[in-house]
Amino acid sequence: KDRGDRSDVQMGEGKRMKGVTAVWVARNRYAALDSAGKLLVKSSSHETTKTVELTGGIDYIYYAGTGTVLLRNPESVSLYDIQQKITVASVRIPKVVRVVWSNDMSHLALLCKRTIAICTRK
């Protein structure tokens, strides 16, 4: 059988929104940061289930495990719990470019232009 023929595969309908970034926060939910600085939690059918008003100039979000995201602003990174709507932890490290988690999600490396910071989840 020709592997290039995918006539038996059904593709879902795609949706578009104006946003900065999006990450999965559960099996069937994702969080999206829109251009107005709001955190939108959406279901897999693209329906908004929760909206969180963010302050502090959040410009990017990173994956941080089930139900949590890392919020980046120009001066710091914060671990935010979406269900409880609270900041769990925060670290003042400017201009974070990338985040890398350990296998057990207990430690993370925050990569900046010239520095690397190793942090715990707390």
Secondary structure as GFF3:
##gff-version 3
##sequence-region A 1 122
A	DSSP	beta_strand	19	26	.	.	.	ID=ss1
A	DSSP	beta_strand	29	34	.	.	.	ID=ss2
A	DSSP	beta_strand	38	43	.	.	.	ID=ss3
A	DSSP	beta_strand	48	53	.	.	.	ID=ss4
A	DSSP	beta_strand	60	63	.	.	.	ID=ss5
A	DSSP	beta_strand	68	72	.	.	.	ID=ss6
A	DSSP	beta_strand	77	81	.	.	.	ID=ss7
A	DSSP	beta_strand	86	91	.	.	.	ID=ss8
A	DSSP	beta_strand	96	101	.	.	.	ID=ss9
A	DSSP	beta_strand	107	112	.	.	.	ID=ss10
A	DSSP	beta_strand	116	120	.	.	.	ID=ss11
###
